[in-house]
Amino acid sequence: MIHIRPASAGDEARLAYIQTESWKAAFQSIVPGDLLAKATDLEHATAMYRRLLVAGKGHGYILELDGKPHCIAWWDAARDADMAGFAELICIHSLEENWHRGYGSMMMARVLADAKAAGYRNILLWVFDRNLPAIRFYRSHGFTPTGRKQPAFGAVEEMYVKTLDAQAAQADL
């Protein structure tokens, strides 16, 4: 059974575990080892999610498979000042053993629907420019590259954007 639910207080360890395990699997050939080790520190990630949940910052979700957490996503208003009015998909992570089974797409559909329901017409995300599986995934969901890049974790990220109204128009066809 698949269930997507909002993250809530008490979920910080689940969120952190899925994020750090996903990073270890997906970014080992992208992010330098020392930086990856720091970014996947479970205690640090747990504290970050605790702060977000306590502050009510953003919108987090957990996808559960048969009652076990598998995939997470987090979105909020865009963090870049020059992207005011955009939503931002801050992360979407899943445990490696269930990659390529459609769970990320289910989570993406939830995020896009909720961002649109919150009044956003556009959404952005940052993805490592060497993370080809993620780029294919985002492109399959209608995101397009902007050409805007920035350094992150010893690598390079590129901004991708999507118009949420286009999604609604496609759904009406």
Beta strands, then each sheet from edge to edge (+ up, - down):
strand 1: 2-6
strand 2: 59-65
strand 3: 68-77
strand 4: 87-94
strand 5: 122-128
strand 6: 144-152
strand 7: 155-163
sheet 1: 1+ 2- 3+ 4- 5- 7+ 6-
end
